[in-house]
Each structure stands twice: as structure tokens, then as C-alpha cells.
């Protein structure tokens, strides 16, 4: 919440306490007590983080706070490791904010689930965030809390020799005490499903009495803008801005009975918004409500009237109502001392000193800030004059110009909202002013889900969307690999052509508001590819078995394509149009023999580059009469034979020898129930035996095919003289040159 001065937190973990409420333990002597209450049962593992926008889990029980008096630690200034009742948040406070510990307070905590002890952690002094007289009068000195998670043991040590401040107490807070009953009567949590403003169902705040000047333990109450419950009559909103869905206080289990005073409402409405981080360890989103309950209990015990922040957002983008009084009212919070009246405090759960916040969290903070400012006729584009209500970064009464949407450190000596979040204030402002920046499409190449990348040959058309007052757009920057490759000035068409270099790249769009606030879309991946697929294995044609004719011969076409990235699709364009799979390496057409046939296969890559593999071949049919005959062969004449003729032989060793030059050959026969066996020789070597018997008569049956080396070959058919069916009817040879 504020600046943190070192006091320290570290070592083992100890403490304890009774039931609900606050139980302060005091030592009977200067020595530390010998024992503390028994440990509670092990705490089950935390549930997984909820999805963005989902409701947090229902509270398990009542928030309890146990306190330990540290003013009597003895000369060792050490509290040895102790078993305690369960807690998740630990902090220290003392009576007077002026009386800071001279040394460092450190704590260690024991994990309730596995018994492991943490390292020593140093508690840091928190900035005084309150500025209302009533809260100032009751404010204690305090440290920022530490989120230990479910723990059941603690140890403490304090360095330095100076006297400890009066009322020094170690606090252990359990937001989910299972033995204390439900929180808020067991009201279930709920996130409104409407995308519009959340309906404020909380009861109206009680009448606010006039604040009286009070002298507290620190200084005389400073002059602050006087709050009032009168509804502000501010100007009409600049532009409609819908509130995001909000989890109500009942939804996250706020302990309304612990609230000390009714809310104050700023008479002049909301002038500005401060962004904070809670500076405690980030927890899974399912535990957000628990952590908020802990922070509320800690704030109230430190002297706050209620939770200090007006709203809290978690890393999943869930928005929680903070200080009570109504999400649509100008409730005075306790988050930036001297500037609480007229401002809204939005805190992001977690410590963003070195961790970057999520995009959804930034977006929800921006939406919420835009809605609260617009409700009073303001937006995030400018600055506002505020008066320092207490002495801090500026003297009391100083007129200060602050951005309408500021980080906490803009108005206080603090690192809040963290070194990794504060540089993103310009992004939050831009999203509040120009919401919804998003790339809507890229044309020029497909988006491949397997790689999450677009593939483009040379130029892509990038489109994006944006909301808000587009008249205030200063420029759009098109970012290629995070470098500006094109700039469009003013409110222009939200699309442009982008030249994509070869290789893998990223594209994003940055919008710059007239004020200089800027937002950038998440990057998309794009791959520039100008290399067409190749054919390491060019198309090749081979014969295959089946029924042959003078007009149709079945063939096998083999090929293999490749690409520098990946082949997306393939197709045949000749001798017919046929779609193929991206990984296909074979195709089975039927072609006409005796005429040149062009075989062409195209391969297309993801970017649309096309490579071709092509071959021209003439399938040749040799009639049986062109073979050299040995033995007795008799002609057979009928239209059912290839070319109307065939040769038949019954004598054993009758031979037909075909000589040709080619790389694939096939022999065709007529088959009957009485035809027999033939042997096949290639270049004088027997390579196969063919049985031409069939249940019925069928003609032009190619029973033998063979791939050959590309040279002159002799293929011979030799009659085997099969007993009882010696006849072989040869119907020619077909080859591929």
C-alpha cells in the first residue's frame, strides 16, 4: 500500500491466539513463555487458480486475528520457534506511528501442510495511508504484512539495542478459520455476469456526523477536504464507460461487524484514481478472497475504519469491492495519505517489484478507472490539481498537479505499485482512454494452429480494433520484431499492408493517445516464406497389374516433394485434376497408351508458394506378333484381345521373346478354366511363374509387372506344359520407356 521502511521479518514462526476477535498475549515475566496452544490440523493444499473472471471459492470460515506482545521478549530479543493456531498473514504494529522500532523485526513461519520452515523475512514499516481525522486518531504504527500461506508455527527476532516501541505486537491472521462459523452468514460468492455496470445492492451508508478536530497520539489532525454524504452533482459523464463485473463485499466474505465507522463520501466526487499493489505474495486466484479478508482484518487492527482500498483486482482479472459504501459512490478510502478524498484506490493483489502483472489485470484496472472517472465527467487523459491533506511528499496544503490516473508513487514516497508495474501506467491510461485494442486478423497467408504462426509470401494485410474516442488517437505504430516498421497518424483506417521479410517474425500494433499514453497488442507470429516446394524425387511412372486395353492402362506414379518449412497441400494437374494429401508420395491413374502423357504434381506450402514436378511418358504396347516365337504358337482372333489378336501355345518350352528399351514392363494374358502355367524370364533369367487359370474366361489380364533399369531388355514367356491344361494365351507386352 505504501512506502515500507525496514523493520524486518524472517526466521521461524510462533504465536497464537484464541477464537475470533483479537487476543493479545502478554508474558508473565521477561522470559518468553514455555509453550503456546496446540497446533491445528494440517491445512489441505490450496485449490488451483480459478479461470479469469470466475468467482473465488466460498469462504471456509471466519477471519480470526491472534496477537502476541513483543515488548517482553527478554534480552535475547528472540521468540524461539513455537506452534500456533493456523494463520496465513503476519504483520507487526505498535501504539504510536511516531515510535518506529529502532531495529529490524524478522519472522519465520512453518508451513501447516508439510512442516517446512521459511527463511527469515524482514518486516517493513508501512506508510501512513489514512488522512481522515477519525482514522488518524486511532492509527497505530505498523508494518506491511507478509503472506505466509497456511501456517501453524512462528519464530521472531528483533535486532538493535534500543528500547522497543510501546505496544509492539505480532499479529497472525487466519482468513479461513474453520471452527468459527461462516463469514457474513455464509453468503456465497458471485461475480455478476453482466458486462455492464454492476448493480449496487449494498445498503445505503448511515448518516455521517460532522468530523470533529481530534488530537491523536501522533500530531494534531491535519486539515483535510471535508467529506460529506451528499451525492455529488458533478457534470455529465464524458463518455459512457461500463463498470466491469464486481464481486461484492458479501461475495468475498467481508466481516462487516469489524468495520469501525460508516464510510465518508467525497462531496466533489471522483477526481482521480490511484493504482497500487498490495505488496504481499501472490496467491492462486481461488485464494484471492482469503487474502483480501486478511488484508481487511490487518488494516482494521492497525486503526483503519475499514479496508483501505476502494477496489481490489487479482491476477485473473476478478474485481472485488473494497471499502464499503457502494461501488458507484465516491467513497473516501485510506490508500494515499493526504489525497484520499476525491480519489479511488485500486490495488492489484501481489507484489510487482520484480514480477510483471497480467494483461487481464491491467485491462480490468483500466476499465474500472475509466468507469469511475467517467461517472463524474472525467477521463484518464489529463491532470487534476489536488491539495496535500497531510505532510508527506509535499508540505501540508501544497497544490499538486497529478495525472487523473496515477500510480501511488506519484503522490507519496513509496515504491508502490512496484518497479515492474509502475512503468505500465501509460498502458493502463491508454486502455482506459482507448479500450479494446486487439489484432482482428492477418490476411495474405493462413494461420497454422500447429505452430501458432501465420505464413506469408511477401505482404500481409494486418487489421485491428479499438474503442473509445478515436479522435484522440495520435498514431498507430506497426511493430515488426518490436521495431516500428510503419506509422499511421491520426484516426485512420485500422488496417495496413506490412512487408514480411523471410523467416520467423512477430507483429504487433501500438496505439499512442494524443496525451502520449500508449498500449500495444500481444504479438502474433508470422513467417515470411518465398521458397517454393521442390521435388527431390521427381514423378516416375511404372505399370501395375489389372485389365489393360488399347485406351486404358493402369499405372503407378511415384514422387516426393519437400519444402524449407512444410508442404501444406499437393494436387495433380495433369493428366487429370486430383487432390492429394500433403504427405502423399504415390498416385494411381489410368492412362491411354501409345500417346505422350504429361504427369504433373503441384506442391503448395503454408505461405502459398507452389512447386511443380512433371514428367512426359508414352506407354507402349507390343503385340504378341512383334515377339520372337520359338515352338508352335497359333493365332487367336477376337475383339476381346488387345489389338484383336493373341497367340496360344500348348507345347512345353514354347517361347515368345519381347525385346525393348524401357524401365517397366508388363505381360498380358487371357485366362480361362483350362489355361495353364507360364514361366517369365528377364534377360535370360527366370524371375516368375504365372498361373493363367481362372474360374471363367477373362481377357487382357496383366498378371506380371516388373520395374527395370532403364536399358534394353528381353522378356520371355515360356510355356510350362501344365498337365491337363497346358495352353497359355499371350496377349502382348506393355512397357514404359
C-alpha positions in Angstrom: 0.0 0.0 0.0 2.7 2.5 0.9 6.3 3.1 1.4 7.9 0.4 3.5 10.8 1.2 5.9 12.8 -1.8 7.1 11.9 -3.4 10.4 12.4 -6.9 9.1 10.6 -10.2 9.1 12.3 -13.5 9.0 13.1 -16.7 10.9 11.0 -19.3 12.4 7.3 -18.6 13.3 5.4 -18.6 16.5 2.3 -17.1 18.1 -1.1 -18.0 18.8 -4.5 -16.9 19.9 -7.9 -17.8 20.8 -11.2 -17.9 18.9 -12.5 -15.0 16.9 -11.6 -11.4 17.5 -8.3 -10.2 18.8 -6.5 -11.9 21.7 -3.3 -10.1 22.9 -0.9 -12.4 24.8 1.3 -10.9 27.4 4.3 -12.6 29.0 4.2 -13.2 32.8 7.8 -12.2 33.0 10.7 -11.0 30.9 11.2 -14.6 29.7 9.3 -16.0 26.7 6.5 -18.5 27.6 7.5 -22.1 27.5 4.6 -23.2 25.3 1.8 -22.0 23.2 -1.6 -23.6 22.2 -1.5 -26.9 20.4 -1.1 -26.9 16.6 -4.2 -27.3 14.4 -4.6 -30.0 11.9 -2.6 -29.8 8.7 -4.1 -27.5 6.1 -5.1 -29.1 2.8 -3.3 -27.9 -0.4 -4.6 -24.7 -1.9 -7.1 -25.1 -4.8 -5.9 -24.4 -8.3 -6.2 -20.9 -9.6 -9.6 -20.1 -11.0 -10.1 -19.0 -14.6 -10.1 -15.3 -15.4 -13.3 -13.7 -14.2 -14.5 -16.7 -12.2 -15.9 -16.4 -8.7 -13.5 -17.2 -5.9 -14.3 -20.1 -3.6 -16.8 -19.7 -0.8 -15.1 -18.7 2.5 -14.2 -21.7 4.7 -14.8 -19.9 8.0 -14.5 -16.7 10.0 -11.4 -14.4 9.9 -9.5 -14.5 13.1 -6.7 -12.4 14.4 -4.3 -13.5 17.1 -1.7 -11.1 18.6 1.5 -11.6 20.6 3.0 -8.9 22.8 6.6 -8.5 21.6 7.6 -5.8 24.2 8.8 -8.5 26.6 11.0 -10.7 24.5 13.8 -10.5 27.0 17.4 -9.7 26.5 17.8 -12.1 23.6 15.1 -10.2 21.6 14.1 -13.7 20.3 11.0 -15.8 20.3 12.0 -19.4 19.7 10.0 -21.4 17.1 6.5 -22.0 18.5 3.5 -24.0 17.5 0.5 -21.7 16.9 -3.0 -21.8 15.7 -3.3 -21.6 12.0 -2.7 -18.3 10.2 -1.8 -17.0 6.7 -0.9 -13.4 7.1 1.6 -12.0 9.6 2.5 -8.4 10.5 3.5 -6.1 13.4 2.1 -2.9 14.8 2.7 -0.7 17.8 0.9 2.1 19.7 2.2 5.3 18.1 3.1 5.8 14.4 5.9 8.2 15.6 7.6 5.5 17.6 9.2 3.2 15.0 11.3 0.3 16.1 15.0 1.2 16.0 15.9 -2.3 14.9 14.6 -4.9 12.4 11.8 -7.3 13.2 12.2 -10.6 11.4 9.9 -13.7 11.4 9.9 -17.2 10.1 6.8 -19.3 9.6 6.1 -23.0 9.4 4.1 -24.5 6.6 1.0 -26.2 8.1 0.8 -28.8 5.3 4.4 -30.1 5.2 6.0 -28.6 8.4 8.8 -26.8 6.4 10.1 -23.5 7.9 10.6 -20.4 5.8 13.7 -18.3 5.8 13.9 -15.2 7.9 11.9 -12.3 6.4 12.2 -8.7 7.4 9.0 -6.7 8.1 9.0 -3.2 6.6 7.3 -0.1 8.0 4.2 0.9 6.1 3.4 4.4 5.0 0.6 6.2 6.9 -2.2 5.8 4.3 -5.1 7.3 6.3 -5.9 11.0 6.5 -9.4 11.3 7.9 -9.4 12.7 11.5 -11.2 9.7 12.9 -8.9 7.2 11.5 -5.8 9.3 12.2 -6.8 9.4 15.9 -6.8 5.6 16.2 -4.0 4.8 13.8 -1.1 2.6 15.1 2.4 2.4 13.8 2.5 -0.7 11.5 4.5 -2.8 9.1 3.4 -4.1 5.7 2.1 -7.6 6.1 3.6 -10.8 4.8 1.6 -13.6 3.3 2.9 -16.8 4.6 0.1 -19.0 3.4 -1.5 -21.6 5.8 1.0 -21.8 8.7 1.0 -23.2 12.2 4.2 -22.0 13.7 6.3 -18.8 14.1 9.6 -17.5 15.4 10.6 -13.9 15.9 13.8 -12.0 16.4 14.4 -8.2 16.8 17.8 -6.7 16.1 19.1 -3.5 17.7 19.6 -2.4 21.3 17.2 0.5 21.5 14.0 0.0 23.5 11.1 -1.5 21.7 8.2 0.8 21.0 5.2 0.6 23.3 2.5 -1.8 22.3 4.7 -3.8 19.9 2.5 -6.8 18.8 3.0 -9.6 16.3 -0.3 -10.4 14.5 -1.3 -13.7 13.0 -4.4 -13.6 10.8 -6.3 -16.6 9.6 -8.9 -15.7 7.0 -10.4 -19.2 6.9 -10.8 -20.3 10.5 -12.9 -23.5 10.0 -14.0 -23.5 13.7 -15.5 -20.1 13.9 -18.6 -20.3 11.6 -19.2 -18.8 8.3 -18.2 -15.3 7.3 -21.0 -12.9 6.6 -23.7 -15.5 7.4 -22.3 -17.8 4.7 -23.1 -15.6 1.8 -21.9 -17.4 -1.4 -19.5 -15.5 -3.6 -20.7 -14.4 -7.0 -19.4 -12.5 -9.9 -22.1 -10.6 -11.9 -22.4 -12.0 -15.4 -23.5 -8.7 -17.0 -20.8 -6.8 -18.9 -22.4 -3.6 -17.9 -22.2 -1.6 -14.6 -22.6 -3.7 -11.5 -25.8 -3.1 -9.6 -25.0 -1.8 -6.2 -27.1 -3.9 -3.8 -25.4 -2.7 -0.6 -27.5 -0.8 1.9 -27.0 3.0 1.9 -24.4 4.2 4.3 -25.6 5.6 7.6 -25.7 9.3 8.1 -22.2 10.7 8.5 -21.8 13.0 11.5 -19.5 16.0 11.1 -15.9 15.2 11.9 -14.5 16.9 15.0 -10.9 18.0 15.1 -9.1 15.4 17.1 -5.7 15.3 18.7 -4.3 11.8 18.3 -1.1 10.2 19.6 0.9 11.4 16.6 0.2 15.0 15.6 -2.8 17.3 15.6 -5.2 16.2 13.0 -4.3 17.9 9.7 -6.8 19.8 7.6 -8.4 17.6 5.0 -11.1 18.1 2.5 -14.3 17.7 4.4 -16.2 14.5 3.4 -20.0 14.5 3.1 -22.7 12.1 2.4 -24.4 14.5 -0.1 -24.5 12.9 -3.5 -22.2 14.8 -5.9 -23.9 16.6 -8.6 -20.9 16.5 -11.0 -21.1 17.1 -14.7 -22.5 14.5 -17.1 -20.0 11.7 -18.0 -17.6 12.4 -20.8 -18.4 9.1 -22.4 -20.3 6.0 -21.2 -17.9 3.6 -19.5 -19.3 0.3 -18.2 -18.1 -0.9 -14.8 -16.6 -4.4 -15.0 -18.2 -7.2 -13.1 -17.5 -6.9 -9.4 -17.5 -9.3 -6.5 -19.4 -7.7 -3.7 -18.2 -7.5 -0.1 -20.7 -10.1 0.8 -19.4 -12.2 -2.0 -15.8 -12.3 -0.8 -16.8 -12.5 2.9 -16.1 -9.1 4.4 -16.5 -9.0 8.2 -19.0 -6.1 8.4 -19.1 -6.4 12.2 -15.5 -5.3 12.4 -16.0 -2.1 10.5 -15.5 0.8 12.9 -17.2 3.7 11.2 -19.6 4.5 8.3 -18.0 5.5 5.0 -17.2 9.1 4.1 -18.4 10.2 0.7 -16.4 12.9 -1.1 -18.6 15.9 -1.9 -16.9 16.6 -5.3 -17.0 13.1 -6.5 -14.1 11.2 -8.0 -11.4 13.4 -9.5 -8.6 10.8 -9.9 -7.6 7.2 -9.5 -4.5 5.8 -7.7 -3.2 2.4 -8.7 -1.5 0.2 -6.0 -0.1 -3.2 -5.5 -0.8 -4.9 -2.2 2.9 -5.9 -1.9 2.1 -9.3 -0.5 2.9 -12.6 -2.0 0.8 -13.5 -5.0 -1.6 -16.4 -4.4 -3.7 -18.5 -6.8 -6.9 -16.7 -7.8 -9.0 -19.2 -5.9 -7.4 -17.8 -2.7 -7.9 -14.1 -3.6 -10.9 -13.7 -1.3 -9.0 -15.2 1.6 -6.1 -12.8 1.1 -8.5 -9.8 0.9 -10.1 -10.8 4.1 -6.7 -11.0 5.7 -5.8 -7.5 4.5 -9.0 -6.1 5.7 -8.6 -7.6 9.2 -5.0 -6.3 9.3 -6.0 -2.8 8.2 -8.7 -2.5 10.8 -6.5 -3.7 13.6 -3.9 -1.1 12.5 -6.5 1.6 13.2 -8.3 1.9 9.8 -12.1 2.1 9.8 -12.3 -0.5 7.1 -10.2 -2.0 4.3 -8.1 0.8 2.9 -8.5 0.2 -0.9 -11.7 1.1 -2.7 -11.3 -1.9 -5.1 -9.0 -4.9 -5.4 -8.2 -6.8 -8.6 -6.5 -10.2 -8.8 -4.2 -11.6 -11.4 -7.1 -13.4 -13.2 -8.9 -10.1 -13.7 -11.5 -10.6 -11.0 -12.6 -7.2 -9.5 -13.6 -7.1 -5.8 -15.4 -4.3 -4.0 -13.1 -2.8 -1.4 -14.0 -0.3 1.3 -17.8 -0.3 1.9 -20.2 2.4 0.9 -21.1 1.4 -2.6 -19.1 0.8 -5.7 -20.8 3.7 -7.5 -20.2 6.3 -4.8 -17.2 8.5 -4.1 -16.2 6.6 -1.0 -13.1 8.1 0.8 -10.6 5.3 1.2 -7.3 5.0 3.1 -4.6 4.4 0.5 -2.7 7.6 -0.2 -2.3 9.9 2.8 -3.4 13.4 2.0 -5.1 12.5 -1.2 -7.8 10.1 -0.3 -10.7 12.5 -0.6 -11.7 12.7 -4.3 -9.6 9.7 -5.3 -10.2 6.0 -5.9 -7.7 3.4 -4.8 -7.4 0.3 -6.9 -5.0 -2.3 -5.7 -3.7 -5.3 -7.6 -3.1 -8.4 -5.4 0.5 -9.4 -5.3 4.0 -7.9 -5.2 5.1 -6.4 -8.5 8.5 -5.3 -7.5 10.0 -7.7 -10.0 7.0 -9.6 -11.4 5.0 -8.2 -14.3 1.2 -8.0 -13.8 -1.0 -10.0 -16.1 -2.6 -8.4 -19.2 -6.1 -9.1 -17.9 -5.4 -7.5 -14.6 -4.1 -4.3 -16.3 -7.2 -4.3 -18.5 -9.6 -4.6 -15.6 -7.9 -1.9 -13.7 -8.2 0.4 -16.8 -11.9 -0.5 -17.2 -12.6 0.2 -13.6 -10.7 3.5 -13.6 -12.4 4.7 -16.8 -15.8 3.9 -15.3 -15.2 5.7 -12.0 -13.7 8.8 -13.7 -16.4 9.0 -16.4 -19.1 8.9 -13.8 -18.0 12.3 -12.7 -17.3 13.8 -16.2 -13.6 13.0 -16.1 -11.3 10.7 -18.1 -7.7 9.5 -17.8 -6.3 11.9 -20.3 -5.3 14.8 -18.2 -4.2 16.1 -14.8 -6.0 17.5 -11.8 -5.0 19.8 -9.0 -5.1 18.1 -5.6 -4.3 19.6 -2.2 -2.0 17.7 0.1 -4.1 17.0 3.2 -1.2 15.9 5.3 2.5 16.5 5.2 4.3 13.8 3.2 5.9 14.0 -0.2 4.8 17.7 -0.2 4.1 20.0 2.8 0.6 20.2 4.1 -1.7 22.3 1.9 0.6 22.1 -1.2 -1.3 22.3 -4.5 -0.2 19.4 -6.6 -0.9 18.6 -10.2 -1.4 14.8 -10.6 -2.4 12.6 -13.5 -6.1 11.7 -13.3 -4.8 8.1 -13.4 -1.7 7.9 -11.2 0.5 5.3 -9.6 0.8 5.5 -5.8 4.4 6.7 -6.0 3.2 9.8 -7.9 1.9 11.2 -4.7 4.0 9.6 -2.0 7.5 8.5 -1.1 6.9 4.8 -2.0 7.8 2.2 -4.5 4.1 1.3 -4.9 2.8 -0.1 -7.3 6.1 -1.8 -7.9 9.0 -1.3 -10.2 7.6 -3.8 -12.7 4.1 -2.3 -12.7 4.7 1.4 -12.5 6.2 1.6 -16.0 2.9 0.2 -17.3 0.9 3.1 -16.0 0.9 4.5 -19.6 -0.6 1.2 -20.8 -3.3 1.4 -18.1 -4.1 5.0 -19.1 -4.2 4.1 -22.8 -6.6 1.2 -22.1 -8.8 3.5 -20.0 -8.9 6.0 -22.9 -8.8 3.7 -25.9 -10.0 0.3 -24.7 -10.2 -2.9 -26.6 -7.0 -2.7 -28.7 -6.7 -6.1 -30.4 -5.5 -7.5 -33.7 -8.5 -8.9 -35.5 -6.9 -10.6 -38.5 -4.0 -11.1 -40.9 -4.6 -11.9 -44.5 -2.0 -13.0 -47.0 -1.4 -16.4 -45.5 -3.0 -19.0 -43.3 -2.8 -19.3 -39.5 -1.4 -22.7 -38.8 -2.7 -23.9 -35.5 0.1 -26.4 -35.1 2.7 -23.7 -34.9 0.5 -20.7 -33.9 2.1 -18.7 -36.8 0.8 -17.1 -40.0 2.7 -17.9 -43.2 3.0 -15.2 -45.8 4.9 -14.9 -49.0 5.7 -11.2 -49.2 2.9 -8.9 -47.9 0.2 -9.3 -45.3 -2.8 -7.2 -44.5 -2.9 -6.5 -40.8 -6.2 -5.4 -39.1 -7.0 -4.4 -35.6 -9.8 -3.0 -33.5 -10.0 -0.2 -30.9 -12.7 1.5 -28.8 -13.0 4.9 -27.0 -12.8 8.3 -28.6 -10.8 7.6 -31.7 -10.5 11.3 -32.4 -7.8 11.3 -29.7 -5.6 8.7 -31.5 -2.2 10.2 -32.0 -0.8 7.4 -34.1 -0.6 3.7 -34.7 2.8 2.1 -34.8 3.1 -1.3 -36.6 5.8 -3.3 -34.8 7.8 -5.9 -36.6 10.0 -7.8 -34.2 9.3 -4.9 -31.6 10.6 -2.3 -34.0 8.5 0.3 -35.8 8.1 -0.7 -39.4 5.2 1.6 -40.3 3.4 4.5 -38.6 -0.1 5.7 -39.3 -1.0 9.1 -38.0 -4.4 10.1 -36.5 -7.7 8.2 -36.7 -7.2 6.3 -39.9 -8.4 3.0 -41.2 -7.4 0.3 -38.8 -5.7 -1.9 -41.3 -2.5 -1.7 -43.3 -0.2 -3.8 -45.6 3.0 -5.0 -44.0 6.0 -6.4 -45.9 7.1 -9.6 -44.2 10.8 -10.4 -44.5 12.0 -14.0 -44.9 12.0 -16.0 -41.7 10.2 -16.0 -38.3 8.9 -12.7 -37.0 6.4 -11.1 -34.7 3.8 -8.4 -35.4 2.0 -6.1 -33.0 0.1 -2.8 -33.1 0.8 0.1 -30.7 -1.7 2.9 -30.3 -0.5 6.2 -28.9 -3.1 8.5 -27.4 -2.8 12.3 -28.0 -1.5 12.6 -24.4 1.3 10.1 -25.1 -0.3 7.2 -23.3 0.3 4.0 -25.3 -0.9 0.5 -25.4 0.3 -2.4 -27.5 -1.4 -5.6 -28.6 0.1 -9.0 -27.8 2.4 -10.1 -30.6 1.3 -12.5 -33.3 3.8 -14.8 -35.0 4.3 -14.6 -38.8 6.7 -16.4 -41.0 7.9 -14.9 -44.3 8.5 -17.7 -46.9 9.3 -17.1 -50.5 10.8 -20.5 -51.3 8.6 -22.8 -53.3 8.5 -26.6 -52.6 10.8 -28.8 -54.6 10.7 -32.4 -55.8 13.8 -34.3 -54.6 12.1 -37.3 -56.2 10.6 -36.3 -59.5 7.5 -38.1 -60.7 8.2 -41.6 -62.1 5.8 -43.9 -63.9 5.5 -47.7 -63.5 3.0 -50.2 -64.8 0.7 -52.2 -62.5 -1.5 -55.3 -62.7 -5.1 -55.1 -63.9 -7.2 -55.1 -67.0 -5.4 -53.5 -70.0 -6.9 -52.1 -73.2 -5.7 -50.0 -76.1 -7.2 -47.0 -74.4 -6.5 -47.6 -70.7 -3.5 -48.8 -68.8 -3.3 -48.7 -65.0 0.0 -47.1 -63.8 1.6 -46.0 -60.6 3.1 -42.5 -60.4 5.6 -42.0 -57.5 7.1 -38.7 -56.4 8.3 -36.9 -53.2 8.0 -33.2 -52.5 9.8 -31.1 -49.8 9.8 -27.6 -48.5 12.0 -25.4 -46.4 9.1 -25.1 -43.9 6.4 -27.6 -44.7 4.3 -28.8 -47.6 0.7 -27.7 -47.0 -1.1 -29.5 -49.8 -0.5 -31.4 -53.1 -2.5 -32.0 -56.2 -2.2 -33.5 -59.7 -2.9 -31.1 -62.5 -2.2 -33.5 -65.5 -3.4 -35.7 -67.0 -6.4 -35.1 -64.7 -7.1 -32.8 -61.7 -6.8 -34.9 -58.5 -6.4 -33.7 -54.9 -3.6 -35.4 -52.9 -2.6 -35.3 -49.3 0.2 -33.1 -48.1 2.4 -36.2 -47.4 1.3 -38.3 -50.4 4.1 -39.9 -52.4 2.1 -42.0 -54.9 -0.9 -41.7 -57.3 -2.7 -44.4 -59.3 -4.1 -43.1 -62.6 -5.2 -45.0 -65.7 -3.8 -43.5 -68.9 -4.0 -44.0 -72.6 -1.1 -46.0 -74.2 0.5 -45.0 -77.5 0.4 -41.3 -76.9 2.6 -38.9 -74.9 1.1 -38.2 -71.4 2.2 -35.4 -69.2 2.2 -36.2 -65.4 2.3 -33.0 -63.3 2.1 -32.8 -59.5 2.0 -29.5 -57.6 3.0 -29.0 -54.0 1.9 -25.9 -52.1 3.5 -24.7 -48.8 1.8 -22.8 -46.0 2.7 -19.4 -47.5 1.2 -20.3 -50.8 4.4 -20.9 -52.8 3.9 -23.6 -55.5 6.4 -26.0 -56.8 5.9 -28.5 -59.7 7.2 -31.8 -60.6 6.5 -33.0 -64.2 7.2 -35.9 -66.5 6.2 -36.9 -70.0 6.0 -40.6 -70.9 4.4 -42.7 -73.7 3.2 -46.1 -72.6 3.9 -48.6 -75.5 2.0 -51.8 -76.2 3.9 -54.5 -78.2 1.6 -57.0 -79.9 2.4 -60.7 -79.5 3.3 -60.8 -83.2 6.3 -58.5 -82.5 7.9 -61.1 -80.3 10.3 -63.7 -81.5 8.4 -67.0 -81.3 10.0 -70.4 -80.6 7.9 -73.5 -80.9 4.3 -73.7 -82.2 2.1 -70.7 -81.5 -1.3 -70.4 -83.0 -3.2 -67.1 -83.6 -6.4 -66.3 -81.8 -8.6 -63.6 -83.3 -11.3 -61.8 -81.5 -12.2 -58.2 -80.5 -11.7 -59.2 -76.9 -7.9 -59.4 -77.4 -5.5 -56.5 -77.4 -5.5 -55.3 -81.0 -8.0 -58.1 -81.8 -5.3 -60.8 -81.8 -3.4 -63.2 -79.4 -1.1 -66.2 -79.6 -1.6 -69.5 -77.9 0.7 -72.5 -77.3 0.4 -75.8 -75.6 3.8 -77.4 -76.1 6.2 -77.2 -73.2 9.0 -74.7 -73.7 7.2 -72.8 -76.5 8.5 -69.3 -76.1 7.7 -65.7 -77.0 10.6 -63.2 -76.5 9.9 -59.5 -76.5 12.9 -57.1 -76.8 12.5 -53.4 -75.9 14.2 -50.5 -74.2 12.4 -49.4 -71.0 12.2 -49.2 -67.2 8.9 -51.0 -66.5 7.3 -54.0 -68.3 4.0 -55.9 -68.0 2.7 -59.2 -69.6 -0.9 -59.6 -70.5 -2.8 -62.9 -70.8 -6.2 -64.4 -71.4 -7.4 -66.5 -68.5 -9.7 -69.5 -68.6 -10.6 -72.5 -66.5 -8.3 -74.6 -68.9 -5.3 -72.4 -69.3 -2.0 -73.2 -67.6 1.2 -72.0 -66.3 4.0 -70.0 -67.9 7.5 -69.0 -66.7 8.8 -65.5 -67.1 12.4 -64.7 -67.9 14.1 -61.3 -67.9 17.3 -61.2 -69.9 17.6 -65.0 -69.8 17.0 -65.3 -66.1 13.8 -66.8 -64.7 12.0 -64.3 -62.5 8.5 -65.5 -62.0 5.9 -68.3 -62.6 2.4 -67.2 -63.8 -0.7 -69.3 -63.5 -3.3 -68.2 -66.0 -6.1 -70.4 -64.8 -9.4 -68.6 -63.8 -12.9 -69.7 -62.9 -14.2 -68.2 -66.1 -12.8 -66.6 -69.2 -11.4 -63.1 -68.8 -9.3 -61.3 -71.4 -6.5 -58.7 -71.3 -5.4 -59.6 -67.8 -2.0 -58.3 -66.9 -0.6 -60.8 -64.4 3.1 -59.8 -64.2 4.7 -56.4 -63.9 8.3 -55.5 -63.1 10.4 -52.4 -62.6 13.6 -52.5 -64.6 16.7 -50.5 -65.1 16.5 -48.1 -68.0 18.1 -50.1 -70.8 17.3 -52.7 -73.5 15.8 -55.9 -72.1 14.4 -59.2 -73.3 11.3 -60.5 -71.5 10.3 -64.1 -72.4 7.1 -66.1 -71.9 7.8 -69.9 -71.7 5.0 -72.4 -71.7 5.3 -74.8 -68.8 3.1 -77.5 -70.3 0.8 -77.9 -67.3 -0.8 -81.3 -67.1 -4.5 -81.2 -68.1 -4.3 -77.5 -69.0 -1.1 -76.9 -71.0 -2.3 -73.9 -73.1 -1.1 -70.4 -72.5 -2.6 -67.5 -74.4 -0.3 -64.5 -74.5 -1.8 -61.1 -75.4 1.3 -58.9 -75.7 3.8 -56.9 -73.6 3.4 -53.3 -72.4 6.4 -51.2 -71.3 7.4 -47.7 -70.1 10.4 -46.3 -72.0 
